[in-house]
Amino acid sequence: MPTVLNPIASEFPSDEAAASYDRWFRAKVEQSLAKADDPAAPRYSSDEVMRKVGATIQTVQASHAERHLA
């Protein structure tokens, strides 16, 4: 039977759930590091990332405004 964790001390309901999340998270980090090390992976400058993020924020804000004005 899994140990029930205190909700104040842990966001997971049991040790088993915490261990499962830990395995999933470590696998995701490992995949991301392998992708980052791939010379064929696309590279973006900080300026380009900021432009894309800014454009996305403006699109979401415009969409949000349109829904509330309609």
N, C-alpha and C positions, 0 to 999 in steps of 0.2 A: 504494500500500500504506500503511495507517495506521501511524503511529508508535506503537510499543509503549512504554507508560509504566512507570516504575519503581514497583512496588507499594508501596514504602516512602513514596514521595513523592506518589502519587495513588491514589485509590480506583477509578479508571477504567482499563480495560485499554488504551485507546488515546485519541489526541487526538479521533478521530471520536466515540467514546463520550462523552467529556467535553463536546464541543460539542453533541451531541444532548441530553444531560441539561440543559445550560445553556439550550438553546432551550425544552425542556419546562418547566423551572422558571420561566423568565421569563414564559412564556405563563400558567402557573398564577398567578403573582403579579399579572400584569396583570388576569386575570379576577377575582381576589379584590379588587383595588383598585376595579375597576369596580362590583362587587357592593356593596362598602362605601360607595361614593358614591351608590348608588341610594336615593332617599328612601323607597321602598316596602320596603326591606329591613328585616327585623325587628331590633329593638334589645333588648339584654338588659343589665340592671344587673350589676355585679360580684357583688353578693350573690346574685342569681338564678343566675348561672353557677356560683358556688361551691356553692349548694344542689344544683343538678343534678349537678355533678361528684361531690359527696359521696354522693348517692343512688346514682349509678352505681357508685362504688367499693364501697359497702356491698352492693349487689346482686351484684357480681362476687365479693366476699369470701365472701358467704353461699353462692353457687353453688359456689365452690371448696371450701369447708368441707364441704358436703353430698356432693360427689363423693368426698372423702377419708374420710368417715365411713361411707359405704355399702359 
